Amino acid sequence: MEKEKKQRSLTNSTFVRPEQFYISGFHDFPHGTYFYIFLCFVYIMTVFGNVVLLLIILLVRSLHTPKYMIVFNLALTDLCGSTALIPKVLDTFLFENRYISYEACLSYMFFVLFFGSVQSWTLVTMSFDRFVAICFPLHYHKVVTKSAVAVMLLFVWLLSLSVISSLAGLINRLSFCNSLVIQSFFCDHGPVFRLACNSYLLNHYVAIFGAFIMLFFPFFLIALTYFFIGLALKRIAKGKERLKALKTCTSHLILVTIFFIPLISTNITAFATYFTPNTRMINSTLTHTIPPLLDPIIYTLKTEEMLTIIKRPYKTFESNKKRIKL
């Protein structure tokens, strides 16, 4: 009894910060090596696709527009987010380096969640661009300017920075005097703060607030913009004009679907039903890694400007080939 009282008083008076955490990851995961090799392939293709997209936007002057400033921002955060997560996951499980220092764990948590949040709000900025283009086409170039988009993107980065800094920073108020095993594939916020032996109620409420601000509220804003876009198309456009306007939204709608739907459905399902740890972690891994892989492919193949630029060298080569034959 005296020993327990001493431990409680020690917990209440001081913060116990461990030197290291242990990331447990997958349990009895058959053929796990193949999954990690798949993640390695995903990362290589993600880096290649996003770097190519970034270079095209930087080098082609006709793409130096407000719309492609947003696309550039999305490609950059896709690249950074994947780099923050996948190499460390491979190092942790493929090379069995499961111990991670306390400070490194908080940094790991911050960067993964931060870039995910920037991706979320960048998609909101894209929806605003489409909303103005379709609902107020005559005012588009006055409203969606480079300076206006720069301010919006700066707000996105600062908002994400403030919210995720609060999430990660509040971990420092917790004491870890029991288990140090993180039941996840990375230093995820929820599995880390639930290891605390003092009250983590504040962390729990801030986590709910963070999920609302960074996931559910952006999705609501995007849905709202498309509701108004639908009303505008119903009133104004007819036939071919309506299809043409909708075609400009398809790439964005696909990006929204592959980013938000898996994340939201995984979070809701995790609360509503029981997921085995392996199933939950595989779902979470794929929802964090597949969208950054698909984003540059979708934007390249579903956008007329990008297709025209990609086809241009081929057309030049074909025309030069015909001249040589003549």
N, C-alpha and C positions, 0 to 999 in steps of 0.2 A: 504493500500500500504506500509506504513512504517513498519507495522508488518511483511509483507512478505519479505521486504528487510532485516529486522533484522534476520529473520529465515534463509534466504539464506546466509547471512554473517556468521551466527553461524555455518551453515552446512559446509561452505567452510573453516572456521578457526579451527574447532574442530571436533573430531570424536565422534559421538553420539552412544554409545553402550548400548543396552537395558539390563536390568537385566534378562529378560526372553523372550523366544519366545513361541508362541502357535502353536502346531502341529494340523492342522485342520483335516487331515486324510479323512476318507470316509464321504460322505454326504448322509443322508437318506438311510443308508445301511440296507435293510431288512435282518433279520436273520444273522446279522453281528457276533453275539456271536458264531454261529456255525463255521464261518470262522476262528475266533480266536482260538477256540478249535481245529480246524484242524491244525492251525499253531503250537499249543502247541504239538500236536501229532507228527507233522513233526520234531519239535525240539528234542523231546525225542528220536525218531528213528534215527535222524542225529547224536546225541551224542553217542547213543549206537553203531551204525554201524561204526562210525569213531574211537571211542575208541577201539573197538574190532580189527579193522584193524591195528591201531597203536600198540596194544599189540602183535598181531601176528607177525608183522614185527620186533618188539623189541626182542621178546622171541625166535623166530626161527632163528637159525644161518645161515641156507642156504639162507635166504632172506636178509642177510647183504651184499647186492650188490648195485652197482651204480643205477641200475634201480629202486630198491625198496627204495633207498634214496629219489628219486623223488616222488614215490607213498606216502611215509611217509610224505613228505613236503606238498603234496596235501591234504592228510587226516587231517593234523594239521591245515592248513589254512581253510579247510572246517569247521572244528570244531570251530575255533576261529571266523570265519566270521559269522557263524550262531549264536554263543553266543553274538557277538557284536550287532546283529540286532534283533533276534526274541524275547528274553526276554523283551527288551525295548518296542517293538511294542505291546506286550501283556499287559505290564504295562500301556502304553499310552492309549490304546483303551478299553481293557477289564476292567481296573480299573479306567478309566477316569482321568489319570494323564497326561493331555495334555500340561501343562506348563513345560518348560525346561529352565534351566539357560543358559545364553550366552556361558559360558565356556564349560558346559556339552554338548551343542549342537554342538560346534566345535569338541569336542572329539568324539562324536557319529558319526559325519560326517567322521572324519579321519579314525576311525577304520573300519567302514563298507566299505568305498572305498578302504582302504589300503589292507585289506584281499581279497577283490574282485580282485584287481590288481595282488596280489601275485598268486592267483589261475590262472589268465589269463596267466601269464608268466611261471608258472609251467607246464602248458599244452604245451607251446612252448618247454620247456626243454625236456618233454616227446617225442615230435615229433623229436627232435634232436637225442635222444636215438634210436628211430625206424629208422631214416634216416641212421645213421651209421651202425646199425645192418643189414640192408637189402642192402644198397648200397656198404658198405665196410666191409663185415663180417670178413675178415681176419685181419683187423686192429681194430676191435671193442674193444677188451680188452686192446689195447694200447691207444686208444683215449678216450673211456668212462671209465675212472677210478674213484675211489672214490674221489680223490683230485680234478679232473676236474669237477665232478658233484657238489662237495662242493663249488667250485669257482663260477660255474654257478648259483647255488641257492643263494649264497651270493649276487651276482650281481642282481638277481631278487628282493631280499628283499631291497637292497639299492636303486635300481631304483624306486621301488614302494614307498619307504619311501620319496625319494626326490621329486617325482612328486606330491604325495598326500599331503605332507607337504606344498608344494607351493600352491596347490589348497585351502587347509583349512586356511593356514597362511594369504593368501591375503584377506580373509574375514575381517581381522582386519583393513584394509585400508578403509573400507566402513562405512558410517554413516546410522543409521536406525532411521529415525525420522518420518516415516509414519506407514504403517501397519507392525505388527509383527506376522502376521498369516502365517505360512508356509503351502503352499498348497501341502502337500505330507504326506506320512505315516511315514517318519523319517526326520532327518535334512539333506535332500538331498542338494547337492551343488547348483544346478541351482535355485530351488525355494527359497533358502536362499539369494543368492547374488542379485536376482531380486527384493528383498524387499528394497534394498538400495535407499536412496534419493540423493546420489551423483553418479558420473559416475562409472559404473561397466564394462566398455568396456574391461579393462585389464583382469578382472575376466572371462569375456565371452571368450576372446581369449585363455586364459590359460585353460579354461574348454574344448575348442575344441582340443587344443594340448594334454591335458590329455586323452581325449576320444580316440584320434588317437594313442597315445603311449601305452595306457593300454588296448585298445579293438580292434581297427581296424588293427593296425600294427601286433600285435601277431597273429591275425587270418590270415593275409596275409602271415606271415612267415610259419605258419602251412600248409596252402594251397600250398605254394611253396615247402615245404619239401615233401609233398605227390605227388606233380607233378613229382619231381625227383625220388621218390620211384616207381611211376607208370612206368616211363621210364626205370628204372633199372630192374624191373620185366619183362617188355616187351622184353628187350634185353637178359636177362640172364636166368630167370627161365621159366620152362615149366610145364604145368599140375599140378601135385600134389605139386611140389616145390613152385609154385606160390601161390597156395591156402594156403599152410602151412605158407608162409611168410605173406600173407594177414591176416591170422588168428591171428598172433601176434599183428596186428594193430587194430583189431576190437574194443577192449575195449577202446583204446585211441580215436578212431574215434567217438565212442558213447559219450564219455566224452566231446569231442570238440563240438559235435552237440548239446547236451543238455545245454552246458554252453554258447556258442557263438551265436547260431542261435536265441534263444529267445531274448537275450540282443540286438543284432544288429537289428533284425526285429522290436523290440519295439521302439528302438531309431529312426530308419528310418521312421516308421509309424507315430510316434509322430510328426516328422517334416513335413511329407507329407500330413497327414490327421488329422482331429479333433477327439480326443479321449475324451469321457466324463471322468471327474476326477476319478470317481470310477473305470471305466474300466482300465484306465492308471495305477492307483495305485495297482489294483489286479494283472495286468500283471507284474508290477515291483516287487511286493511282491513275486510272484511265481518264477520269474526268479532269484531272490536272494536266495530263500530258497530250491527249489526243487533239483537243481544240487548237493549241498552238501549232500542231503539225498540219491540220487541215486548213487553217485560216489563210495562209498564203496561196494554197492551191485553189481554194474557192474564189478568192479575190482575183486571182490571175485568170481563171477560166470563165468566170461569170461577169467580168467587167469588160465592156467593149474597148475602152481606152487601152487597157493592159493587153488585150488580145491583139489589137492593132500594132502596138509597139513590139510585141513578141514576134508577130508575123513579118514585120518590116525587114529584118535581116534576111529572112528566107526569100521574100519577094525580090530583094536587091540581088541576091545570089542567083535566082532564076533568070532575072532580066540580064545580068552579066553573062550568064551561060548562053542565053539566046544570041547575044551580040557576038560572042566568040564563035558560035556556029555559023553565023552569017558572014 
